[in-house]
């Protein structure tokens, strides 16, 4: 039962602060699963994961288990992973290829499109059951892709994916346009980690430019102690330069571009703009890569593409990705204080193989569960959750840069300083809009 009215929910978000309940109250979490994750377009993966008819992978839309599959006619579908007979999951594999999904309980068999095709001892059901639409695997009502990236929404109606993404679609363009062959693909497996904290913490952290010098202080210090000559192998170069970049002086951070768009989306720009982190411009591999890109789009366009220095992009409410370094992270809320993050690396088709090795090396440095970056962040998320769960201080202050935001390109606002908390305020503007969209007191 919802114990919040819409007005009470709206009162939890103020221009410069939010109430701690938005991170710690299980009742609000339950409403978020219906009103945010049950309505918004959610990032699920990439078409390269279901490249052929019958290819599938399993994932979740918040708590709802789903199968993303290319049916035998070539259409991508998202099916609820629940047998319509007695309820078990019909697919337990993370990914694979199949001509049918067979429930392990009673053998009900479904086509990749969801239709019920075979039932053992079907004569026991009056009138038969095969082919009945009401007994097919339920389909998520809306599925769409942008530049090969798959999204789905539980809401039967709503804004189009293009309208949902708005100007943030340019970050997907940035990622795909970097491929000499004009396409990217998931490769190299997946990192999965979990933390005991609210799902919002990771989305806020990925676009927070103040924390690196403090949260990652130990690794910054260690990187500064290393001789420059050590950065001879690509992995070491990536590791040392990333850590040193995190320790940049405040003036560097203040010059960054922090952008907020519709629906809670946003991105960080102008990071690592001094040089190419993966692979460095001086590296012969990068010259080979640039030549391949120029051959497809021309030298002028290649320069334009490679001059974009975006770091983290947030696609609210469940995705964070790095177009420049081909890292894609999908956030899955489990409970008010439990979150899973799945991270994928992408290969630029047509680029030298070494480029992808460097992508994986960067993933190990930033997204690996033994990395110098992620381990620090996870510790802070859990400390934050413990603090937010205390009952003596109600408000979280998000006032850095308030009043200094300026309009930018159509649909975007830019923080007046690179350390503005504009992206967090923007996320909570979207949160409030989603959470109060129902009639007063409704579910």
N, C-alpha and C positions, 0 to 999 in steps of 0.2 A: 504494500500500500504506500502510495506517495504521500509523505507527510509535509511536503513543501508546496506552497502556492507559487505561481509564477512570479508574483511580486516579491516573495521571500527569496526566490532564486536570483532575481535581478538585483536585489539588495546586497548580494554576496560579492558583486563586482562593482568597484568604484573606479574613477579615472586613474587613480594612482596606487590602488591596492586591491587585494582580493582577500576574502575570508579563508582561513585555514581549512574550513570544512570542505572546500572544493578539492582538496587533496586527501582528506582523511575520513570523510563521512561515507560509510557503505551505502546509505540510502541515496545520496547524490550519485555515487558510482553506478548504482542500478539504473537510475534515470539516464545517465550518460550513455549507457549501453543501448537504450531505446531511442533517445532523442538525438544523439550525435552519431554513434556507430551504427544505429539502425536506420539512419537517413542519408548521411554523407556518402559521397563516392569514396571507397576505400581502395588503396593500392594493394594489389594481390601478387603481382609478379610480372613476368615478361613473356611475350609470345614465343620466344626461343625455347622456353621450358616446355611448350606443347607444340613443337614444330610440325609433327606429323599426326594424321588421324589416329586416334586411340591413345595418344600421349596425354599424361595427366600429372598433376601434383596435388597434394592435399595441404590445406592451410586452414586458417580460421578468419572469420569476420567477427572480431571481438570474440565472444564465447561460442559462436556458431561454427561448427566444423563444416568445411566445404571442400568439394573436389573441383579443381579447375581442369577442364578436359577439352580437347579438340575432338568433336564427334566425328563419326565416320564419313560425314559429308563435308568436313573441314571447318565447321563453325565452332568457335570457342564458347563453351557454356560453363556456368558456375552452378553446381548442384549441391543441395544440402546433403551432407554425408550421413544420412539416416535412413535405414530401411523403413518403408511405409507399412510393413507388416507388424513387426514387434519391436522395432526401434533401434537395433544395433547399428554401429557404423558399418557401412558396406565396404569400405576401403581403409586398410590400416597401413598401407605402404606410403612412404613420403613422396615417391614419384615412380613413374614407370610407363609402360605401354600395355594396353589391354583391348580386347574386343568386347569385354563385358565386365560388369561389377557383380559379384556374387556374394550375397549376404551369408556370413558364416553360420548363422543360426538355423535357418530353415531352407537355404538354397534358393531363395528368390533371386532372380537374375535380371539385371537391368542393362540396357544398352548405354554406350557413352553419352547418348543424347538424353538419357534419363528414363526412357520408356521401359515399362515392365514387359519383358519378353518371354520369360519361362518361370513356371512355378511347379515344383514337384507335387505330384498327386493333386493336380488342379481340380479334378472331378469332385473333391471334397468341398469346393466352394460353389454354392448355388449360382448357376449362370456363368461361371468362369470369371477369372480376374485378369488374365493377360491382356494387355493393350488398354486397360482402363486408365484414362487420364488422371483420375483422382488417386491412383495407386502408383503412378510414376514417381521417380525421385523428384522432390520439389526443386524448382529452378529459382535461383536468385533472379528477381524480376528485371534488373537492368545490368547489362554488361557492355563495356565499351573499352576501346584502346586509344592511346595517343602515342604516336611514334613507336609502336610496339609494346608499350607498357599497359598492362591490363588493370582495369578498375571495375568494381561492381558496387551496386547499391541495393540495399534491402527495400528501399522505398519504391513502390510501383511508379510513382510520378515524382517529378522534381526537375531541377535545372539540368541541362545537358552537361556532359563531361567537359566540353569546351568552355562553357560558361563557368563551371565550377573551378577549373584551373585558372582561367583568365590569364593575366600576364605572366603567371608563374610557369606557364607552358614553355616559356623561353628557356627555362633551365633544362627541360627535356630536350629542346632543340640543341642547346649547347652540348649536351652529352652525345647525342646521336650524330650531330654534324661533325664531330671530331673524328669519326670513323672514315678512313679512306674509301671504304666500300659503301659508305652510307648506311651501315647497319651495325648494331651492337648485339651481343648475345651473352647470356649468363654462362659463366664457366668457373671452374675451380672450386665447386662445392659451396658450402654455406657455414658461416659462423653463427652460432646461437648462444645467447646469454640471457640470464634472468637476473632481476634484482628485486629486493623487497622495498618497493616504493611505487608511487603513483605514476601512471603513464605519462602525465604532463611533464614530469621532471626531465625526461630525456629530450623531449622536443624543445623545451626551454633552454636546456644546456647546450644543445647543438648550435644555437645561434646567440649564445652569451659570450661576448668578447672580453669581459672583465676577468672571468674565472681562470683562463689558462695559466697566467703567471703565478697564481696562488695554488690552485688544485694540483698542477703539474710541476710544482716548484722543484721537487727532488730530481725529476728527470731533466728539467731544464739545466739545473746545476751540473748534473753528470755530463750532459752533452757539451756544455761549455768547457769542461775539463779535458775533453778529447782533442788530440791534435788534428788539425785539418787534414793531415796526410792519411788519417785513418779512413776517411771517406773516399776510399778508392773503389770498393765494391758498391754496387747500386743499393743493396739493402742497407749497408752502413750509411751511405750518403743520405738516403731517405730518412733513416732513423735520427741521425745527428741533426740534419737541417730542420726536420719537423720540430724536434724538441727545442732547438735554438729559436725557431720562429715563435714558439709558444711563449718564450721569454722576452719578446720584443718590448722595447720601452713604451710607456703609455702613449707617447705622441704617435707612434705607429698605429696603435689600435684606434686612436681617435680619428685617424684619417680613413679608416675603413668605411665602406658603404654598407649600411644596414637598411634593408628594404622590407616593407610590409605591404601585402596585397589583400584582396578580398578573401573571405572565408578562412581567415587565420593563417594563410600562407605567407612565406617570407624567405629571404635569403641573405647571405653574407657575401659581399663582393670585395674585390681588390685585395684578396689574401694570397700570399705567395706570388705577388706580382713582380718581385725583383728578378725572378728566374723561374724556370720550369722545374718543379720538384720531381715529377715523374714523366719522362726522363729529362734531365737537364739539357738546356739548349746546346751546351758545349759537347754533349755526348754524340758520337757519330750515329748512334741509333736514332736519335731525335732528328738528325738531318735526313736520314733515310725515310723516317715517318713523315716528315714535312713534305718531302718530295712526292711521296705517294698521295698525300692529301691534296697537294697543289695540282697533281696530274688530273684529279677528278674535278676540283672546284676552281682551279686557277690560283695563281700566287697571291693576288690581292685578297680574294675571299679567304684563303688559308690563313693569311696574316690576321684578318678580322676575327676568324674563329679562335685562333690561338692567343689572341690578345684579351679574351674574356677570362677573368680571374675569379670566378665564383668558387666559393668553398661549400658550406652547407646550405642546402635548400630544404625548407620545411613545407610539406604538403599536408596540411592539417586535415584530419586528426591522426594519421597513422603512418606517415612516411617522412624520412629524412635521407637526403642523398647528396653525393658529391659528384657533380657532372665532370669536373676537371680530373678527378682521380678514380672515376668509375666504381664508386661504392654506393650500394642501394640498401637502405635499412627500413624494415617494416616492423612497426610497433604493434604488439598484441597485448591489450589489457587482460589480466587474469582476475584480479581482485583490486580493491581500492589501494592495497599496498603490495601488489605483486604484478610484475610486467615482464614480458618476454620480448626480445628484439632479435630478429633474423636479419643477417647481413649477407648480401650477395656481391660478388665482384663481376664486372663485365669486361668482355674482350671487344676491342675495336676491330671489326672485320677489316682486313686489308692492311693492318698495321704490323710491323715487325713483331715476331714472337716475344722478343725481349720486353716490349712494352707491356705485355700481359704479365710477365714475370714480375715486373716492377709494380704493377697493380696489386698483385698478391702480396708482395713485400710491404706495400703501403697498408694493405688490410691488416697484416700482422702487427704493424707498428701502432695503428690507430684503433682497429676494431677487434683484434684478437683478445681472448680472455686472459692472456698472459702479457698483454702489451703494456707499455709505459703510460699510455693514455687512458684506455678503458678502465683499467683497475682503479686508477685514481677517481674517475668519474663515478664508478659504481659505489665506492666507499662514501662519496659525498651524497649521492642519491639516498642511500640508506640512512645516513645521518640526518639529512633533511626530512625524511619521512618520520623518523623518531621525534624530531623537534616539532614538526607540524601536527603530530598526533597528541602533543601535550595540550592541556586545556586552559592554560593561564594567559596566553597571548593570542589574540584572535586574528590579527591582520598581518598579511604579507605585503611589504612595501615594494612597489614597482615604479618608483617615481624618477629613476635616472633618465635625464633627457626630456622629461615631460615639458611640453610647451615649445620644444624646439623642432618638432617634426615638420617637414616641408613636403609639398607635393613634388612628385617626380614624373616619370613617364606615365602615360595613361593607366590608371588603376593602381598605381603604386605610391606609397609614401616613403620618404627617406628620413632616417634619424638625423637630427641636427649634429650629432656627434657619433663616432663609430662605436662608442660604448653605450649608446642609448638602449633602454629597455623597451623600446617601441615594439619589437617582435613579440614580447611576452604580453604587453597590453593588447596588441592586435589579436593574439590567440584567445585572450579572454573576452574580447569583443565578440568573436565568433562563438565562443563557448556560451555566452549569455544569449546570443541570438538563437542558437540551436535549442538551448534548454528552455527557453520561454516561448517557443513557437506554438505550443499547444494552447488550447483554451484553458482558462483558469482552473487549476486543480486537476486537469486531465492527465492521462498517461501519455 
